[in-house]
Amino acid sequence: MRYVSTRGQAPVLNFQEAMLSGLARDGGLYLPETVPALDGIESLDGLSYEEVAFRVIRPFTGDSFTDEELRGAIDRAYARISHAARAPLVQLAPGHHLLELFHGPTLAFKDFAMQLIAQLFQIALRRSGERITIVGATSGDTGSAAIEAFRGIDNVDVFIMYPHGRVSEVQRRQMTTPAAENVHALAVTGHFDDCQARLKDLFNDHVFRDEVGLAGVNSINWARVVAQIVYYVTACASLGMRQTDFCVPTGNFGDIFAGSVARRMGLPVRRLIVATNQNDILHRALTTGDYRVGEVVPSISPSMDIQVSSNFERALYLAYGQDAGAIRQLMEELKAGGFSISQGALETLREEFRSGRVCEDETLATIARIRNTTGEVLCPHSAIGVAVAERHLEPGVPMVTLATAHPAKFPDAVARATGLRPPLPPHMEGLFDLPERVTRVENDVDALKSLIRERRTR
Ligand SMILES: *Cc1c(COP(=O)(O)O)cnc(C)c1O
């Protein structure tokens, strides 16, 4: 399996190389040259999550890992998800199901990918003896998932930038309380988009990149996308492999893009519905064809407070018929604020994707209403998914909404909606008593470089 960059000017890599590098050297994102078909789709129901994961991921890894290594990594990764089904599907209403992706150690879907890639990094780095520096940008959940997954891994330092004052207290504490010396939480003055822009600056400085062995685990990392395909497959298997719609609370377009890959592998994924909060660049782009960056307005669903949606570049690349030159042109225009999607590409995108936006009041009302009608307590991101999904329900076509985080991760919003503070699950009790460790840093690439050089273990 060979991986190519969406901008066409970076070396072609194998799975392990694409995983370890994250962002391509030409600023693009890696994609497989062709998407493999999933064999034996009809006989997956009743298999363990781990077994389905092995069958889904195996065709993507090529000769980067042996079967035994991959199985071992999958088993260690998912043993840390506390629910026996790993990603249980519960019914909300006739024809509407909720895929609970929040039973991992940091209570968000990001554990599914991060736990697995930490195990794969461990295998690859033990083999090569290399030492690397992971730098990530987070609106909250990626950072906590990365720190939790990589804290015990050899040969890795992890630096996570988050926007100071703009993550929930639970998210912050999950990043600042682990005592392991190889993890470093950095509170950056600015928004998530500033953190993401500085991350791209670091990766685009090739001298620095090679000096510290920079690696990325943001949602642009292809290995994360691959891990996220698995729960689309288990959900379809539970529903009897019928044509199914999926509604996905979306920020950086990583989770929903995994659904698009699942579809290309032959899964009966009919429509993928992008659910956004008031930071609705994707909804606007799909509605009007104009992808234009606005101001980030902080919301009660902070993990989706994003204007530049990085993984959308992959969908654009496919919609433009894998024309890397066209993507380079669009990304150049994006630097000046935005671009218009060509008519042909827009039609292709609209065949696959639908979208909707939910305001703050409707998010709160949805949390309250779903609790009253089902007993299920939603986090604000999942509530946005449910509200958009309800607008797109069609008789005879099951709808699956992805529940991306546990309500206890966003207790203030849930308390505002329901009057009740959802308790943390038992494995996280004590989070509020542990000492915090964090470094404040300016939104400045040189300040970041010096800090990373100084702190990393050698
Ligand atoms: C990261 C995150 C999202 C957005 O996922 P993307 O892959 O960035 O689109 C939605 N909800 C929660 C809770 C998240 O942590």
The ligand as a Gaussian input file, in Angstrom:
#p B3LYP/6-31G(d) Opt

LIG

0 1
 C      -12.612000      16.197000      17.985000
 C      -14.037000      16.203000      18.344000
 C      -15.031000      16.435000      17.379000
 C      -14.694000      16.768000      15.939000
 O      -14.092000      15.688000      15.273000
 P      -13.312000      15.936000      13.907000
 O      -12.697000      14.633000      13.564000
 O      -12.293000      16.987000      14.206000
 O      -14.305000      16.408000      12.908000
 C      -16.354000      16.363000      17.772000
 N      -16.688000      16.099000      19.048000
 C      -15.769000      15.873000      19.996000
 C      -16.203000      15.602000      21.388000
 C      -14.416000      15.914000      19.678000
 O      -13.495000      15.683000      20.622000

